Amino acid sequence: MPEIANALSIDVEDYFQVSALAPYIPRSDWERMPCRVERNMEIILALLAESGAQATFFVLGWIAERYPALVKRILADGHELASHGYAHERVTRQGRGDFYQDICKAKLVLEDISGAEVRGYRAPSFSIGHSNLWAFDCIAEAGYRYSSSVYPIHHDHYGMPDAPRFSFRPIADLLEIPVTTARVLMANLPAGGGGYFRLLPYAVSKALIRRVNEVDRRAAVFYFHPWELDAEQPRIPGTSLKTRFRHYHNLERVQSRLRSLLRDFSWRRIDRTFIDTAA
């Protein structure tokens, strides 16, 4: 059987904007924090160029305004530019009006800088669930073609475990492309990256992605963050043991694991995997 091309995605935010660190870093302090996103993105773009892989970058509007050259570099290297919202506020903490304004502002910022249409959106922390399904209407109304905001797993911070595992239309004008899970023993296991890729042995991610490709015969959707390659990022004082483990454990191993991931599977952009091939 021919090899399946999977979809690789990167959520472009800096270490101090992570939702788990929000209780420790006020938004008013963001401007004073040392940014490391440019350094980390250089590493990622070099890894992709080395392997010949393409990816979709879900970029925060806040980041794009401060690093417009980075936005242009993503497109110049042949990758897809997509939106991660403007201010990295979970949808569960916003009303409909505030959410709509955030995603419209992000789309406008990204398109003004890049001169290209932004078709995709991903909610911070996969924060669309049964309590805020109205968000899909807002995403479509803002002019996005697709969302990748659902992770069909159980998690203490996010997840919609009963959602479809593969792409579906929550409303007529929007395609939702969930992050990938593998179905094993009647349970959805996280196969789409993020903290699981960093905390668990690489062999686990490799086996689960392989299962989705070979058993389901479907393309996987994988994601990670630039800060996850950065073992030298500043440590935030006062964080809980649970938060420190989730955020800092195995940072030094991610770059080598990404090299293996790029070698073991074929990767391309989300739009060219799911949107441009849609009937």
C-alpha positions in Angstrom: 0.0 0.0 0.0 1.2 3.5 -0.7 2.6 5.6 2.2 0.0 7.9 3.7 1.1 11.6 4.1 0.3 12.8 7.6 -0.4 16.4 8.6 2.2 18.2 10.8 1.3 21.3 12.8 3.0 23.7 15.1 1.2 26.0 17.6 3.4 29.1 17.6 3.3 30.6 21.1 6.1 31.3 23.6 6.8 29.5 26.8 5.2 32.2 29.0 1.9 32.1 27.1 1.2 28.4 27.9 -2.2 28.0 29.5 -0.8 25.9 32.4 1.5 28.8 33.3 -1.3 31.4 33.2 -1.8 31.4 37.0 1.9 32.3 37.5 2.4 34.8 34.7 0.0 37.7 34.3 -0.7 38.9 30.8 0.5 42.3 31.8 4.0 40.7 32.2 4.2 39.3 28.7 5.9 42.4 27.3 8.7 42.1 29.9 9.3 38.4 29.4 12.4 37.3 27.4 11.0 35.9 24.1 12.6 32.8 22.7 10.2 32.0 19.9 12.5 33.2 17.1 15.3 31.0 18.2 13.1 28.0 18.5 11.4 28.6 15.2 14.8 28.7 13.4 15.5 25.2 14.7 12.1 23.9 13.6 12.3 25.5 10.1 15.8 24.1 9.7 14.6 20.6 10.7 11.7 20.8 8.2 14.0 22.0 5.4 16.4 19.2 6.1 13.7 16.5 5.9 11.7 18.1 3.1 8.6 18.1 5.2 5.9 20.8 5.1 3.7 21.9 8.0 1.0 24.2 9.1 1.9 26.9 11.7 -0.9 28.1 13.9 0.5 31.5 14.9 -0.7 33.7 17.7 -1.6 37.2 16.5 0.3 38.6 19.5 3.4 36.8 18.2 2.8 37.8 14.6 2.6 41.5 15.4 6.0 41.4 17.2 7.8 39.1 14.7 6.3 39.8 11.2 9.5 38.5 9.5 8.8 35.1 11.1 5.3 35.1 9.6 6.8 35.9 6.1 9.5 33.2 6.6 6.9 30.5 7.2 5.3 31.2 3.9 8.6 31.7 2.1 9.6 28.2 3.2 6.4 26.7 1.7 4.4 26.1 4.8 0.8 27.0 5.6 0.1 30.0 7.8 -2.9 29.5 10.1 -4.4 31.2 13.2 -4.1 30.3 16.9 -6.2 33.3 17.9 -4.7 36.6 19.1 -4.2 36.5 22.8 -4.2 32.7 23.7 -7.3 32.9 25.8 -9.2 29.6 26.2 -12.6 29.7 24.5 -14.1 28.4 27.7 -13.1 31.7 29.4 -14.7 33.9 26.7 -18.1 34.9 25.8 -19.2 34.7 22.2 -18.5 38.3 21.4 -15.0 38.4 22.9 -14.1 35.1 21.1 -15.4 36.4 17.8 -13.4 39.6 18.2 -10.2 37.7 19.1 -10.3 35.3 16.1 -11.2 38.1 13.7 -8.3 40.3 15.0 -5.9 37.4 14.6 -7.0 36.7 11.0 -6.7 40.3 10.1 -3.2 40.6 11.6 -1.9 37.5 9.9 -3.3 38.4 6.5 -2.1 42.0 6.7 1.4 40.8 7.4 1.5 37.9 5.0 -0.7 39.1 2.2 -2.1 35.5 2.1 -5.5 34.1 3.0 -5.6 32.4 6.4 -8.0 29.5 6.2 -7.3 27.5 9.4 -7.8 28.1 13.1 -6.9 26.2 16.2 -8.3 27.1 19.6 -5.8 27.5 22.5 -5.7 24.3 24.6 -8.3 22.6 22.3 -10.8 24.5 24.4 -13.9 23.9 22.2 -16.3 21.3 23.8 -19.9 20.6 24.4 -20.3 23.7 26.5 -19.3 26.1 23.7 -20.3 24.6 20.4 -21.3 28.1 19.3 -17.6 28.7 18.7 -17.8 26.8 15.4 -20.4 29.3 14.2 -18.0 32.1 15.1 -15.1 30.5 13.3 -17.1 30.1 10.1 -18.5 33.7 10.4 -14.9 35.0 10.8 -14.1 33.5 7.4 -12.1 30.5 8.3 -12.5 27.3 6.2 -11.5 24.8 8.8 -10.8 24.3 12.5 -8.4 21.9 14.3 -9.6 22.6 17.8 -10.9 19.2 19.1 -8.9 16.5 20.7 -11.1 13.4 21.2 -9.6 12.3 24.6 -10.1 12.6 28.3 -7.8 15.2 29.8 -8.1 17.4 32.9 -7.7 20.6 30.9 -9.4 19.8 27.6 -10.9 17.1 25.4 -14.1 15.9 23.8 -13.7 12.1 23.9 -17.0 11.4 22.2 -16.2 13.6 19.2 -15.5 11.9 15.9 -11.9 10.8 15.6 -11.5 12.0 12.0 -12.6 15.1 10.1 -16.2 16.1 10.3 -18.5 19.1 9.8 -19.9 20.5 13.0 -21.8 23.0 10.9 -22.3 23.1 7.1 -19.6 25.8 6.4 -16.8 24.5 8.5 -14.6 21.4 8.6 -13.2 20.3 11.9 -10.0 18.3 11.8 -9.3 16.7 15.2 -5.9 16.0 16.5 -5.3 12.3 16.0 -6.2 9.5 18.4 -5.7 5.7 18.0 -8.6 3.4 18.9 -7.2 0.6 21.2 -9.4 -1.6 23.4 -12.4 0.6 23.0 -10.5 3.7 24.1 -9.0 6.7 22.3 -5.3 7.0 23.0 -3.5 10.3 22.2 -1.5 9.9 19.1 -1.2 13.5 18.0 1.7 14.8 19.9 1.9 17.6 22.4 2.9 16.7 25.9 2.3 13.0 25.3 5.1 13.1 22.6 7.5 14.6 25.1 6.6 12.7 28.3 6.2 9.2 26.8 8.9 7.2 24.9 9.0 8.0 21.2 8.1 4.4 20.4 4.6 5.0 21.7 3.9 7.9 19.3 5.5 5.9 16.5 3.3 2.9 17.1 0.1 4.8 17.5 0.6 6.9 14.3 1.5 3.7 12.4 -1.7 2.1 13.7 -3.8 5.0 12.4 -2.1 4.8 9.0 -2.2 1.0 8.7 -5.4 0.1 10.5 -7.7 3.1 9.9 -5.9 4.0 6.6 -6.2 7.7 7.6 -3.8 10.6 7.8 -2.7 11.5 11.3 -2.7 15.1 12.6 0.3 15.8 14.8 1.2 19.0 16.8 3.9 20.4 19.0 5.1 23.9 20.3 8.3 25.7 19.6 9.0 26.0 23.4 9.1 22.2 23.6 12.5 22.2 21.9 14.0 24.6 24.4 15.6 23.0 27.4 17.2 26.4 28.3 14.0 28.4 28.6 13.6 30.3 31.9 12.1 28.4 34.8 9.0 30.1 36.2 9.2 30.2 40.0 6.4 29.1 42.3 4.9 26.5 39.9 3.4 23.3 41.2 5.2 20.0 40.9 2.6 18.8 38.4 3.0 21.9 36.3 6.8 21.6 36.4 6.7 18.0 35.3 4.3 18.6 32.4 6.1 21.7 31.1 9.8 20.9 31.6 10.2 17.1 31.6 12.1 15.8 28.5 12.6 19.1 26.8 16.1 18.1 26.0 14.9 15.0 24.1 12.3 16.6 21.8 14.6 17.8 19.0 16.0 14.3 18.4 12.6 12.8 18.6 11.3 15.2 16.0 14.2 14.1 13.7 13.0 10.5 14.1 9.4 11.5 13.5 10.3 13.4 10.3 12.3 10.4 9.1 9.8 7.7 10.0 6.7 9.3 8.4 5.7 11.5 5.5 4.5 15.0 6.5 2.7 17.8 4.8 0.5 20.8 5.5 -3.1 20.5 6.9 -4.7 22.4 4.0 -3.1 20.1 1.4 -4.0 17.0 3.3 -7.6 17.8 4.0 -8.9 21.0 2.4 -7.4 21.1 -1.2 -8.2 17.4 -1.6 -11.8 17.6 -0.4 -14.6 16.9 -2.8 
